[in-house]
């Protein structure tokens, strides 16, 4: 199957020769950004640096249905298109005649076929692993192919490699997020009802990783016993709210409340910006807090290579690598380790 797909790709694409971006006028860029929320945040520094270096360039984004909303408040983005949403968006993209496409996601056949039908001058891609087990070097696909770095890089740094062919030299890969004044006001109103010395956020749900009641209740009890003036806000998926309310009531813990029922990720961003510490499993909230430079204790699985790509970039952060969080919360020993990490902060 890989051979057939590689043959198809070679048939569709012929690699351009003697590419020199310095002599090609670039006014309109399309960035392929079909990511999850956390990955999308990693892309924001790349978009920012391109726009700041070339302020007259227009940057459009091609997204999937799971992350299109993330670009809503981004000041550096012109237009957002959802892949395969409708024929109108496709014909609009084709009519735009892009000077350059940045394909920042792993190789996907549907993307390649889609791009083939667009009008564009050049496409730049990355030599990322792909589910087809195809050697991208053997394809006549990308006009410029970014080679793999010799060392392991954070995902935001990996994406910054797209700057080099554009002649941009920058190390300003600090993360940013963007939410509205309305989101800020809603968070401000909620926070104004609380009395606290420090505000701690505990997020229950991550990407296939969750804290169980015994996990988050042990954290709450620690603060109740040692820092009674600290207030704890619980963040969770909407479907878990009733269960968490019941657990809190049954265990009669103090100075703790569920957050208001957030309707968008932007409301979550605005709320996190008020925290003095966020405790969370590995999920997009790690990168949201890092973008706001909120102190973080992040709980990861035991895969250290993945951690190198996704570690929290807050100036103050600590990490717990759990052997059990993927299916059973964290172990008793890890719960003790987590409390010790909290003690390092306060």
TIVO-186543 format. One record per residue (C-alpha): residue in one letter; residue number from 1; x, y, z. Coordinates in nm, 4 decimals, decimal comma, padded with zeros to 6 digits. Layout:
BEGIN
<rec type="A" seq="NUM" east="X" north="Y" up="Z"/>
...
% end
This chain:
BEGIN
<rec type="X" seq="1" east="00,0000" north="00,0000" up="00,0000"/>
<rec type="X" seq="2" east="00,2854" north="00,2410" up="00,0812"/>
<rec type="X" seq="3" east="00,4366" north="00,1771" up="-00,2627"/>
<rec type="X" seq="4" east="00,1067" north="00,2569" up="-00,4357"/>
<rec type="X" seq="5" east="00,0621" north="00,5761" up="-00,2344"/>
<rec type="X" seq="6" east="00,4194" north="00,6831" up="-00,3026"/>
<rec type="X" seq="7" east="00,3695" north="00,6165" up="-00,6747"/>
<rec type="X" seq="8" east="00,0497" north="00,8218" up="-00,6705"/>
<rec type="X" seq="9" east="00,2239" north="01,1108" up="-00,4966"/>
<rec type="X" seq="10" east="00,5160" north="01,1036" up="-00,7387"/>
<rec type="X" seq="11" east="00,2728" north="01,1069" up="-01,0277"/>
<rec type="X" seq="12" east="00,0881" north="01,4073" up="-00,8880"/>
<rec type="X" seq="13" east="00,3925" north="01,6119" up="-00,7974"/>
<rec type="X" seq="14" east="00,7089" north="01,7158" up="-00,9738"/>
<rec type="X" seq="15" east="00,9644" north="01,8825" up="-00,7567"/>
<rec type="X" seq="16" east="01,0583" north="02,2377" up="-00,8549"/>
<rec type="X" seq="17" east="01,4234" north="02,3098" up="-00,9300"/>
<rec type="X" seq="18" east="01,6551" north="02,5901" up="-00,8213"/>
<rec type="X" seq="19" east="01,4152" north="02,7282" up="-00,5619"/>
<rec type="X" seq="20" east="01,5195" north="03,0711" up="-00,4376"/>
<rec type="X" seq="21" east="01,2592" north="03,2330" up="-00,2152"/>
<rec type="X" seq="22" east="01,4560" north="03,5579" up="-00,2075"/>
<rec type="X" seq="23" east="01,3605" north="03,6374" up="-00,5668"/>
<rec type="X" seq="24" east="00,9958" north="03,5274" up="-00,5344"/>
<rec type="X" seq="25" east="00,7512" north="03,7918" up="-00,4181"/>
<rec type="X" seq="26" east="00,5318" north="03,6482" up="-00,1441"/>
<rec type="X" seq="27" east="00,2132" north="03,8346" up="-00,0621"/>
<rec type="X" seq="28" east="-00,0247" north="03,5549" up="00,0373"/>
<rec type="X" seq="29" east="00,0526" north="03,2496" up="00,2521"/>
<rec type="X" seq="30" east="-00,1666" north="02,9526" up="00,3402"/>
<rec type="X" seq="31" east="-00,0694" north="02,7535" up="00,6497"/>
<rec type="X" seq="32" east="-00,2021" north="02,4004" up="00,6849"/>
<rec type="X" seq="33" east="-00,2927" north="02,3794" up="01,0539"/>
<rec type="X" seq="34" east="-00,5161" north="02,0779" up="01,1059"/>
<rec type="X" seq="35" east="-00,4208" north="02,0236" up="01,4683"/>
<rec type="X" seq="36" east="-00,5656" north="01,9678" up="01,8123"/>
<rec type="X" seq="37" east="-00,5921" north="02,2640" up="02,0489"/>
<rec type="X" seq="38" east="-00,2517" north="02,2215" up="02,2147"/>
<rec type="X" seq="39" east="-00,0722" north="02,1821" up="01,8820"/>
<rec type="X" seq="40" east="-00,2492" north="02,4920" up="01,7525"/>
<rec type="X" seq="41" east="-00,1092" north="02,7017" up="02,0370"/>
<rec type="X" seq="42" east="00,2383" north="02,5803" up="01,9376"/>
<rec type="X" seq="43" east="00,1789" north="02,7258" up="01,5904"/>
<rec type="X" seq="44" east="00,0940" north="03,0783" up="01,7091"/>
<rec type="X" seq="45" east="00,4579" north="03,1952" up="01,7536"/>
<rec type="X" seq="46" east="00,5384" north="03,0958" up="01,3928"/>
<rec type="X" seq="47" east="00,2415" north="03,2947" up="01,2604"/>
<rec type="X" seq="48" east="00,3337" north="03,5942" up="01,4769"/>
<rec type="X" seq="49" east="00,6967" north="03,6023" up="01,3654"/>
<rec type="X" seq="50" east="00,6102" north="03,5753" up="00,9948"/>
<rec type="X" seq="51" east="00,3611" north="03,8600" up="01,0232"/>
<rec type="X" seq="52" east="00,5937" north="04,0814" up="01,2253"/>
<rec type="X" seq="53" east="00,8827" north="04,0236" up="00,9843"/>
<rec type="X" seq="54" east="00,6613" north="04,0697" up="00,6759"/>
<rec type="X" seq="55" east="00,3798" north="04,2980" up="00,7965"/>
<rec type="X" seq="56" east="00,2305" north="04,3326" up="00,4474"/>
<rec type="X" seq="57" east="00,1892" north="03,9562" up="00,3988"/>
<rec type="X" seq="58" east="-00,1611" north="03,8102" up="00,4312"/>
<rec type="X" seq="59" east="-00,1766" north="03,4831" up="00,6247"/>
<rec type="X" seq="60" east="-00,4677" north="03,2426" up="00,5753"/>
<rec type="X" seq="61" east="-00,5186" north="02,9253" up="00,7781"/>
<rec type="X" seq="62" east="-00,6506" north="02,5869" up="00,6637"/>
<rec type="X" seq="63" east="-00,7914" north="02,4056" up="00,9671"/>
<rec type="X" seq="64" east="-00,9964" north="02,1042" up="01,0629"/>
<rec type="X" seq="65" east="-01,3288" north="02,1066" up="01,2414"/>
<rec type="X" seq="66" east="-01,1600" north="02,0526" up="01,5789"/>
<rec type="X" seq="67" east="-00,9466" north="02,3671" up="01,5893"/>
<rec type="X" seq="68" east="-01,0822" north="02,6336" up="01,3514"/>
<rec type="X" seq="69" east="-01,2181" north="02,8402" up="01,6426"/>
<rec type="X" seq="70" east="-00,8696" north="02,8748" up="01,7927"/>
<rec type="X" seq="71" east="-00,7780" north="03,1355" up="01,5297"/>
<rec type="X" seq="72" east="-01,0842" north="03,3508" up="01,5966"/>
<rec type="X" seq="73" east="-00,9014" north="03,6147" up="01,8049"/>
<rec type="X" seq="74" east="-00,5576" north="03,5819" up="01,6452"/>
<rec type="X" seq="75" east="-00,4596" north="03,9305" up="01,5227"/>
<rec type="X" seq="76" east="-00,2096" north="03,7975" up="01,2679"/>
<rec type="X" seq="77" east="-00,4552" north="03,5817" up="01,0715"/>
<rec type="X" seq="78" east="-00,6591" north="03,7090" up="00,7784"/>
<rec type="X" seq="79" east="-00,8912" north="03,4236" up="00,6827"/>
<rec type="X" seq="80" east="-00,9779" north="03,0835" up="00,8277"/>
<rec type="X" seq="81" east="-01,0873" north="02,7955" up="00,6050"/>
<rec type="X" seq="82" east="-01,2074" north="02,4542" up="00,7222"/>
<rec type="X" seq="83" east="-01,0876" north="02,1629" up="00,5099"/>
<rec type="X" seq="84" east="-01,3738" north="01,9961" up="00,3204"/>
<rec type="X" seq="85" east="-01,6369" north="02,2201" up="00,4802"/>
<rec type="X" seq="86" east="-01,8017" north="02,3028" up="00,1475"/>
<rec type="X" seq="87" east="-01,7255" north="02,3653" up="-00,2194"/>
<rec type="X" seq="88" east="-01,7446" north="02,7407" up="-00,1720"/>
<rec type="X" seq="89" east="-01,4455" north="02,7466" up="00,0632"/>
<rec type="X" seq="90" east="-01,2485" north="02,5261" up="-00,1773"/>
<rec type="X" seq="91" east="-01,3126" north="02,7501" up="-00,4772"/>
<rec type="X" seq="92" east="-01,2270" north="03,0543" up="-00,2666"/>
<rec type="X" seq="93" east="-00,8941" north="02,8958" up="-00,1758"/>
<rec type="X" seq="94" east="-00,8273" north="02,8065" up="-00,5373"/>
<rec type="X" seq="95" east="-00,9119" north="03,1577" up="-00,6506"/>
<rec type="X" seq="96" east="-00,6692" north="03,3053" up="-00,3963"/>
<rec type="X" seq="97" east="-00,3668" north="03,1707" up="-00,5889"/>
<rec type="X" seq="98" east="-00,1319" north="03,1409" up="-00,2908"/>
<rec type="X" seq="99" east="00,2312" north="03,2325" up="-00,3317"/>
<rec type="X" seq="100" east="00,3328" north="02,9871" up="-00,0623"/>
<rec type="X" seq="101" east="00,1839" north="02,6999" up="00,1378"/>
<rec type="X" seq="102" east="00,3397" north="02,5927" up="00,4678"/>
<rec type="X" seq="103" east="00,2401" north="02,2317" up="00,5334"/>
<rec type="X" seq="104" east="00,3118" north="02,2049" up="00,9051"/>
<rec type="X" seq="105" east="00,1268" north="01,8772" up="00,9714"/>
<rec type="X" seq="106" east="00,2400" north="01,5190" up="00,9082"/>
<rec type="X" seq="107" east="00,1892" north="01,3872" up="00,5539"/>
<rec type="X" seq="108" east="-00,1758" north="01,3139" up="00,4685"/>
<rec type="X" seq="109" east="-00,3017" north="01,1923" up="00,1318"/>
<rec type="X" seq="110" east="-00,6203" north="01,3997" up="00,1537"/>
<rec type="X" seq="111" east="-00,4147" north="01,7165" up="00,2104"/>
<rec type="X" seq="112" east="-00,1907" north="01,6440" up="-00,0842"/>
<rec type="X" seq="113" east="-00,4817" north="01,5858" up="-00,3212"/>
<rec type="X" seq="114" east="-00,6479" north="01,9011" up="-00,1918"/>
<rec type="X" seq="115" east="-00,3360" north="02,1119" up="-00,2453"/>
<rec type="X" seq="116" east="-00,2904" north="01,9668" up="-00,5927"/>
<rec type="X" seq="117" east="-00,6222" north="02,1221" up="-00,6951"/>
<rec type="X" seq="118" east="-00,5260" north="02,4644" up="-00,5609"/>
<rec type="X" seq="119" east="-00,3298" north="02,7302" up="-00,7446"/>
<rec type="X" seq="120" east="-00,0036" north="02,7980" up="-00,5640"/>
<rec type="X" seq="121" east="00,3584" north="02,8682" up="-00,6495"/>
<rec type="X" seq="122" east="00,5529" north="02,6853" up="-00,3768"/>
<rec type="X" seq="123" east="00,4963" north="02,4461" up="-00,0871"/>
<rec type="X" seq="124" east="00,7263" north="02,3864" up="00,2113"/>
<rec type="X" seq="125" east="00,6937" north="02,0778" up="00,4294"/>
<rec type="X" seq="126" east="00,8626" north="01,9015" up="00,7177"/>
<rec type="X" seq="127" east="01,0187" north="01,5567" up="00,7240"/>
<rec type="X" seq="128" east="00,7801" north="01,4337" up="00,9932"/>
<rec type="X" seq="129" east="00,6825" north="01,0710" up="01,0629"/>
<rec type="X" seq="130" east="00,3654" north="00,9696" up="00,8783"/>
<rec type="X" seq="131" east="00,1088" north="00,6945" up="00,9144"/>
<rec type="X" seq="132" east="00,1825" north="00,5600" up="00,5645"/>
<rec type="X" seq="133" east="00,5421" north="00,4726" up="00,6553"/>
<rec type="X" seq="134" east="00,6553" north="00,6565" up="00,3419"/>
<rec type="X" seq="135" east="01,0042" north="00,8029" up="00,3118"/>
<rec type="X" seq="136" east="00,9219" north="01,1663" up="00,2315"/>
<rec type="X" seq="137" east="01,2696" north="01,2209" up="00,0849"/>
<rec type="X" seq="138" east="01,1779" north="00,9860" up="-00,1987"/>
<rec type="X" seq="139" east="00,8697" north="01,1865" up="-00,2930"/>
<rec type="X" seq="140" east="00,8600" north="01,4679" up="-00,5450"/>
<rec type="X" seq="141" east="00,6157" north="01,6509" up="-00,3244"/>
<rec type="X" seq="142" east="00,7546" north="01,9522" up="-00,1399"/>
<rec type="X" seq="143" east="00,9458" north="02,2257" up="-00,3182"/>
<rec type="X" seq="144" east="01,1430" north="02,2731" up="00,0021"/>
<rec type="X" seq="145" east="01,1702" north="01,9953" up="00,2612"/>
<rec type="X" seq="146" east="01,2806" north="02,0758" up="00,6149"/>
<rec type="X" seq="147" east="01,5278" north="01,8167" up="00,7371"/>
<rec type="X" seq="148" east="01,5116" north="01,6591" up="01,0814"/>
<rec type="X" seq="149" east="01,7106" north="01,8279" up="01,3579"/>
<rec type="X" seq="150" east="01,9878" north="01,6269" up="01,5201"/>
<rec type="X" seq="151" east="01,8543" north="01,7052" up="01,8676"/>
<rec type="X" seq="152" east="01,5079" north="01,6720" up="02,0145"/>
<rec type="X" seq="153" east="01,3188" north="02,0021" up="02,0025"/>
<rec type="X" seq="154" east="01,0097" north="02,1365" up="02,1709"/>
<rec type="X" seq="155" east="00,7200" north="02,1441" up="01,9234"/>
<rec type="X" seq="156" east="00,7219" north="02,5252" up="01,9109"/>
<rec type="X" seq="157" east="01,0919" north="02,5111" up="01,8151"/>
<rec type="X" seq="158" east="01,0257" north="02,2442" up="01,5532"/>
<rec type="X" seq="159" east="00,7710" north="02,4720" up="01,3882"/>
<rec type="X" seq="160" east="01,0142" north="02,7641" up="01,3955"/>
<rec type="X" seq="161" east="01,2234" north="02,5756" up="01,1395"/>
<rec type="X" seq="162" east="00,9742" north="02,6999" up="00,8780"/>
<rec type="X" seq="163" east="01,1169" north="03,0497" up="00,9276"/>
<rec type="X" seq="164" east="01,4600" north="02,9718" up="00,7849"/>
<rec type="X" seq="165" east="01,3541" north="02,9291" up="00,4176"/>
<rec type="X" seq="166" east="01,1757" north="03,2645" up="00,4495"/>
<rec type="X" seq="167" east="01,4977" north="03,4315" up="00,5589"/>
<rec type="X" seq="168" east="01,3650" north="03,5014" up="00,9084"/>
<rec type="X" seq="169" east="01,6032" north="03,4622" up="01,2009"/>
<rec type="X" seq="170" east="01,4204" north="03,4693" up="01,5317"/>
<rec type="X" seq="171" east="01,4332" north="03,2916" up="01,8650"/>
<rec type="X" seq="172" east="01,1212" north="03,4641" up="01,9989"/>
<rec type="X" seq="173" east="00,9201" north="03,1430" up="02,0201"/>
<rec type="X" seq="174" east="00,7377" north="03,2437" up="02,3392"/>
<rec type="X" seq="175" east="00,3770" north="03,1286" up="02,3386"/>
<rec type="X" seq="176" east="00,0757" north="03,3567" up="02,3133"/>
<rec type="X" seq="177" east="-00,2988" north="03,3054" up="02,3274"/>
<rec type="X" seq="178" east="-00,5766" north="03,5451" up="02,2387"/>
<rec type="X" seq="179" east="-00,9161" north="03,5893" up="02,4031"/>
<rec type="X" seq="180" east="-01,1738" north="03,8660" up="02,3974"/>
<rec type="X" seq="181" east="-01,2612" north="04,1396" up="02,6454"/>
<rec type="X" seq="182" east="-01,5953" north="03,9660" up="02,6994"/>
<rec type="X" seq="183" east="-01,4161" north="03,6474" up="02,8076"/>
<rec type="X" seq="184" east="-01,2006" north="03,8519" up="03,0455"/>
<rec type="X" seq="185" east="-01,4992" north="04,0271" up="03,1994"/>
<rec type="X" seq="186" east="-01,6779" north="03,6968" up="03,2622"/>
<rec type="X" seq="187" east="-01,3740" north="03,5567" up="03,4428"/>
<rec type="X" seq="188" east="-01,3239" north="03,8802" up="03,6378"/>
<rec type="X" seq="189" east="-01,6842" north="03,8712" up="03,7586"/>
<rec type="X" seq="190" east="-01,6526" north="03,5130" up="03,8816"/>
<rec type="X" seq="191" east="-01,3219" north="03,5765" up="04,0584"/>
<rec type="X" seq="192" east="-01,4616" north="03,8875" up="04,2311"/>
<rec type="X" seq="193" east="-01,7046" north="03,6651" up="04,4262"/>
<rec type="X" seq="194" east="-01,4192" north="03,4717" up="04,5917"/>
<rec type="X" seq="195" east="-01,2091" north="03,5541" up="04,8965"/>
<rec type="X" seq="196" east="-00,8560" north="03,4145" up="04,8845"/>
<rec type="X" seq="197" east="-00,4876" north="03,4717" up="04,9465"/>
<rec type="X" seq="198" east="-00,3820" north="03,2471" up="04,6573"/>
<rec type="X" seq="199" east="-00,5935" north="03,0939" up="04,3820"/>
<rec type="X" seq="200" east="-00,5202" north="02,7344" up="04,2797"/>
<rec type="X" seq="201" east="-00,6661" north="02,5647" up="03,9740"/>
<rec type="X" seq="202" east="-00,7016" north="02,1872" up="03,9522"/>
<rec type="X" seq="203" east="-00,7922" north="02,0528" up="03,6109"/>
<rec type="X" seq="204" east="-00,9433" north="01,7051" up="03,6244"/>
<rec type="X" seq="205" east="-00,9486" north="01,6024" up="03,2600"/>
<rec type="X" seq="206" east="-00,6686" north="01,5745" up="03,0073"/>
<rec type="X" seq="207" east="-00,6204" north="01,4035" up="02,6733"/>
<rec type="X" seq="208" east="-00,6887" north="01,0414" up="02,7747"/>
<rec type="X" seq="209" east="-00,5520" north="01,1257" up="03,1190"/>
<rec type="X" seq="210" east="-00,7680" north="01,2053" up="03,4191"/>
<rec type="X" seq="211" east="-00,7399" north="01,2736" up="03,7885"/>
<rec type="X" seq="212" east="-00,9708" north="01,0581" up="03,9991"/>
<rec type="X" seq="213" east="-01,1598" north="01,1878" up="04,3069"/>
<rec type="X" seq="214" east="-00,8977" north="01,0402" up="04,5412"/>
<rec type="X" seq="215" east="-00,6319" north="01,2359" up="04,3479"/>
<rec type="X" seq="216" east="-00,7867" north="01,5818" up="04,3513"/>
<rec type="X" seq="217" east="-00,9372" north="01,5407" up="04,6990"/>
<rec type="X" seq="218" east="-00,5902" north="01,4699" up="04,8394"/>
<rec type="X" seq="219" east="-00,4692" north="01,7985" up="04,6864"/>
<rec type="X" seq="220" east="-00,7674" north="01,9900" up="04,8250"/>
<rec type="X" seq="221" east="-00,7157" north="01,8406" up="05,1729"/>
<rec type="X" seq="222" east="-00,3497" north="01,9373" up="05,1612"/>
<rec type="X" seq="223" east="-00,4394" north="02,3021" up="05,1023"/>
<rec type="X" seq="224" east="-00,7187" north="02,2931" up="05,3614"/>
<rec type="X" seq="225" east="-00,4721" north="02,1633" up="05,6209"/>
<rec type="X" seq="226" east="-00,1706" north="02,3774" up="05,5360"/>
<rec type="X" seq="227" east="-00,2970" north="02,6887" up="05,3561"/>
<rec type="X" seq="228" east="-00,6575" north="02,7519" up="05,4668"/>
<rec type="X" seq="229" east="-00,6625" north="03,0937" up="05,2965"/>
<rec type="X" seq="230" east="-00,6020" north="02,9415" up="04,9546"/>
<rec type="X" seq="231" east="-00,9039" north="02,8911" up="04,7324"/>
<rec type="X" seq="232" east="-00,9274" north="02,6053" up="04,4823"/>
<rec type="X" seq="233" east="-01,1129" north="02,6140" up="04,1509"/>
<rec type="X" seq="234" east="-01,1928" north="02,2831" up="03,9847"/>
<rec type="X" seq="235" east="-01,1871" north="02,2722" up="03,6044"/>
<rec type="X" seq="236" east="-01,3458" north="01,9794" up="03,4235"/>
<rec type="X" seq="237" east="-01,5367" north="01,8621" up="03,1204"/>
<rec type="X" seq="238" east="-01,9068" north="01,9615" up="03,1347"/>
<rec type="X" seq="239" east="-02,0262" north="01,6008" up="03,1599"/>
<rec type="X" seq="240" east="-01,8294" north="01,5495" up="03,4828"/>
<rec type="X" seq="241" east="-01,9599" north="01,8521" up="03,6721"/>
<rec type="X" seq="242" east="-02,2425" north="01,6790" up="03,8624"/>
<rec type="X" seq="243" east="-02,0149" north="01,3964" up="03,9722"/>
<rec type="X" seq="244" east="-01,7516" north="01,6401" up="04,0999"/>
<rec type="X" seq="245" east="-02,0121" north="01,8475" up="04,2873"/>
<rec type="X" seq="246" east="-02,1272" north="01,5297" up="04,4602"/>
<rec type="X" seq="247" east="-01,7718" north="01,4312" up="04,5583"/>
<rec type="X" seq="248" east="-01,6988" north="01,7762" up="04,7011"/>
<rec type="X" seq="249" east="-02,0214" north="01,7781" up="04,9021"/>
<rec type="X" seq="250" east="-01,9734" north="01,4272" up="05,0388"/>
<rec type="X" seq="251" east="-01,6183" north="01,5006" up="05,1537"/>
<rec type="X" seq="252" east="-01,7052" north="01,8387" up="05,3120"/>
<rec type="X" seq="253" east="-01,3898" north="02,0094" up="05,1882"/>
<rec type="X" seq="254" east="-01,3529" north="02,3859" up="05,2277"/>
<rec type="X" seq="255" east="-01,2478" north="02,6736" up="05,0023"/>
<rec type="X" seq="256" east="-01,3223" north="02,4871" up="04,6808"/>
<rec type="X" seq="257" east="-01,5680" north="02,5385" up="04,3969"/>
<rec type="X" seq="258" east="-01,6279" north="02,4324" up="04,0414"/>
<rec type="X" seq="259" east="-01,5536" north="02,6978" up="03,7849"/>
<rec type="X" seq="260" east="-01,8486" north="02,8524" up="03,6101"/>
<rec type="X" seq="261" east="-01,9654" north="02,6432" up="03,3167"/>
<rec type="X" seq="262" east="-01,7313" north="02,7631" up="03,0445"/>
<rec type="X" seq="263" east="-01,8740" north="02,7554" up="02,6934"/>
<rec type="X" seq="264" east="-01,5532" north="02,8166" up="02,4974"/>
<rec type="X" seq="265" east="-01,1817" north="02,7556" up="02,5352"/>
<rec type="X" seq="266" east="-01,1383" north="03,1354" up="02,5471"/>
<rec type="X" seq="267" east="-01,3358" north="03,1544" up="02,8714"/>
<rec type="X" seq="268" east="-01,1027" north="02,8891" up="03,0146"/>
<rec type="X" seq="269" east="-00,8026" north="03,0982" up="02,9071"/>
<rec type="X" seq="270" east="-00,9367" north="03,4069" up="03,0828"/>
<rec type="X" seq="271" east="-01,0022" north="03,2100" up="03,4009"/>
<rec type="X" seq="272" east="-00,6573" north="03,0468" up="03,4053"/>
<rec type="X" seq="273" east="-00,5005" north="03,3919" up="03,3806"/>
<rec type="X" seq="274" east="-00,6192" north="03,4582" up="03,7389"/>
<rec type="X" seq="275" east="-00,4488" north="03,1523" up="03,8894"/>
<rec type="X" seq="276" east="-00,1387" north="03,1456" up="04,1072"/>
<rec type="X" seq="277" east="-00,0861" north="02,7775" up="04,0197"/>
<rec type="X" seq="278" east="-00,2439" north="02,5279" up="03,7802"/>
<rec type="X" seq="279" east="-00,2282" north="02,1543" up="03,8520"/>
<rec type="X" seq="280" east="-00,3297" north="01,9486" up="03,5504"/>
<rec type="X" seq="281" east="-00,2761" north="01,6303" up="03,3517"/>
<rec type="X" seq="282" east="-00,1023" north="01,6756" up="03,0186"/>
<rec type="X" seq="283" east="-00,3513" north="01,8588" up="02,7954"/>
<rec type="X" seq="284" east="-00,3982" north="02,1878" up="02,6119"/>
<rec type="X" seq="285" east="-00,4396" north="02,3684" up="02,9448"/>
<rec type="X" seq="286" east="-00,0667" north="02,3169" up="03,0057"/>
<rec type="X" seq="287" east="00,0099" north="02,5280" up="02,6989"/>
<rec type="X" seq="288" east="-00,2592" north="02,7826" up="02,7792"/>
<rec type="X" seq="289" east="-00,1065" north="02,8372" up="03,1231"/>
<rec type="X" seq="290" east="00,2434" north="02,8479" up="02,9702"/>
<rec type="X" seq="291" east="00,1283" north="03,1149" up="02,7253"/>
<rec type="X" seq="292" east="00,0133" north="03,3238" up="03,0215"/>
<rec type="X" seq="293" east="00,3284" north="03,2319" up="03,2198"/>
<rec type="X" seq="294" east="00,1195" north="03,0835" up="03,5017"/>
<rec type="X" seq="295" east="00,3104" north="02,8435" up="03,7314"/>
<rec type="X" seq="296" east="00,2259" north="02,4833" up="03,6446"/>
<rec type="X" seq="297" east="00,2464" north="02,1358" up="03,7911"/>
<rec type="X" seq="298" east="00,1814" north="01,9083" up="03,4922"/>
<rec type="X" seq="299" east="00,1219" north="01,5350" up="03,5188"/>
<rec type="X" seq="300" east="00,2482" north="01,3323" up="03,2237"/>
<rec type="X" seq="301" east="00,2647" north="00,9659" up="03,1407"/>
<rec type="X" seq="302" east="00,6019" north="00,7969" up="03,1588"/>
<rec type="X" seq="303" east="00,6981" north="00,8574" up="02,7923"/>
<rec type="X" seq="304" east="01,0012" north="01,0854" up="02,8284"/>
<rec type="X" seq="305" east="01,0569" north="01,1366" up="02,4528"/>
<rec type="X" seq="306" east="00,7084" north="01,2841" up="02,4149"/>
<rec type="X" seq="307" east="00,7710" north="01,5044" up="02,7168"/>
<rec type="X" seq="308" east="01,0665" north="01,6677" up="02,5380"/>
<rec type="X" seq="309" east="00,8277" north="01,7812" up="02,2645"/>
<rec type="X" seq="310" east="00,5498" north="01,9064" up="02,4910"/>
<rec type="X" seq="311" east="00,6985" north="02,0136" up="02,8249"/>
<rec type="X" seq="312" east="00,5415" north="02,3253" up="02,9842"/>
<rec type="X" seq="313" east="00,7141" north="02,6483" up="02,8824"/>
<rec type="X" seq="314" east="00,6138" north="02,8585" up="03,1821"/>
<rec type="X" seq="315" east="00,9084" north="03,0221" up="03,3551"/>
<rec type="X" seq="316" east="00,8059" north="02,8273" up="03,6673"/>
<rec type="X" seq="317" east="00,6901" north="02,4689" up="03,6194"/>
<rec type="X" seq="318" east="00,7297" north="02,1230" up="03,7646"/>
<rec type="X" seq="319" east="00,6347" north="01,7858" up="03,6188"/>
<rec type="X" seq="320" east="00,5280" north="01,4508" up="03,7553"/>
<rec type="X" seq="321" east="00,5745" north="01,1470" up="03,5319"/>
<rec type="X" seq="322" east="00,3113" north="00,8911" up="03,6219"/>
<rec type="X" seq="323" east="00,3036" north="00,5226" up="03,5322"/>
<rec type="X" seq="324" east="-00,0703" north="00,4957" up="03,5948"/>
<rec type="X" seq="325" east="-00,2443" north="00,8211" up="03,4944"/>
<rec type="X" seq="326" east="-00,3544" north="00,6982" up="03,1503"/>
<rec type="X" seq="327" east="-00,6087" north="00,4614" up="03,3050"/>
<rec type="X" seq="328" east="-00,6189" north="00,4797" up="03,6848"/>
<rec type="X" seq="329" east="-00,5378" north="00,8310" up="03,7972"/>
<rec type="X" seq="330" east="-00,2094" north="00,8386" up="03,9880"/>
<rec type="X" seq="331" east="-00,0738" north="00,5916" up="04,2402"/>
<rec type="X" seq="332" east="-00,0486" north="00,6461" up="04,6156"/>
<rec type="X" seq="333" east="00,3259" north="00,7028" up="04,5853"/>
<rec type="X" seq="334" east="00,2786" north="00,9514" up="04,3020"/>
<rec type="X" seq="335" east="00,0136" north="01,1326" up="04,5036"/>
<rec type="X" seq="336" east="00,2730" north="01,1867" up="04,7756"/>
<rec type="X" seq="337" east="00,5220" north="01,3092" up="04,5160"/>
<rec type="X" seq="338" east="00,2623" north="01,5530" up="04,3831"/>
<rec type="X" seq="339" east="00,2055" north="01,6992" up="04,7285"/>
<rec type="X" seq="340" east="00,5823" north="01,7424" up="04,7667"/>
<rec type="X" seq="341" east="00,5899" north="01,9363" up="04,4377"/>
<rec type="X" seq="342" east="00,3117" north="02,1630" up="04,5674"/>
<rec type="X" seq="343" east="00,5142" north="02,2285" up="04,8839"/>
<rec type="X" seq="344" east="00,7982" north="02,3566" up="04,6634"/>
<rec type="X" seq="345" east="00,5674" north="02,6348" up="04,5434"/>
<rec type="X" seq="346" east="00,4273" north="02,7439" up="04,8804"/>
% end
